[in-house]
């Protein structure tokens, strides 16, 4: 069991449950806003999802 807890994934990252939840919520945000006719919603949702996912994965929050 300790081996699974200490292994790292892609780019040396071992994702936690919180990080996986953030990634899934970001995917939902992109999927719901990307087909919006308003460019502010389309690209705003994409930018927010990318920044949130990046921070969750690399900042360790």
C-alpha positions in Angstrom: 0.0 0.0 0.0 2.8 2.4 0.7 4.1 2.0 -2.8 0.8 3.3 -4.3 0.8 6.3 -1.9 4.4 7.3 -2.8 4.3 6.9 -6.6 3.9 9.9 -8.7 2.1 10.3 -12.0 2.7 12.5 -15.0 5.3 15.2 -14.5 5.9 14.0 -10.9 2.4 14.8 -9.7 0.4 12.5 -7.5 -3.2 13.7 -7.7 -5.3 13.8 -4.6 -9.1 13.5 -4.4 -9.5 17.3 -4.1 -7.4 17.8 -7.3 -9.4 15.3 -9.2 -12.7 17.0 -8.1 -11.3 20.4 -9.4 -10.4 18.8 -12.7 -13.8 17.3 -13.1 -15.6 20.5 -12.2 -13.4 22.4 -14.7 -14.4 19.9 -17.4 -18.1 20.5 -16.6 -17.6 24.2 -16.7 -15.9 24.0 -20.1 -18.6 21.7 -21.5 -21.4 23.9 -20.4 -20.0 27.3 -21.4 -18.1 26.4 -24.6 -21.2 26.3 -26.9 -22.4 29.7 -25.6 -23.2 32.3 -28.2 -21.6 35.0 -26.1 -17.8 35.1 -26.4 -17.4 36.3 -22.8 -19.0 33.2 -21.4 -17.3 30.9 -23.9 -13.7 32.1 -23.3 -14.2 33.2 -19.7 -15.3 29.7 -18.8 -12.3 28.2 -20.5 -9.8 30.6 -18.9 -11.3 30.1 -15.4 -11.2 26.3 -15.9 -7.6 26.3 -17.0 -6.4 28.6 -14.3 -8.3 26.7 -11.6 -7.0 23.3 -12.8 -3.4 24.6 -13.1 -3.5 26.0 -9.6 -5.1 22.9 -8.1 -2.5 20.6 -9.6 0.7 22.5 -9.3 0.1 24.8 -6.3 -0.9 21.8 -4.1 -4.2 23.3 -2.8 
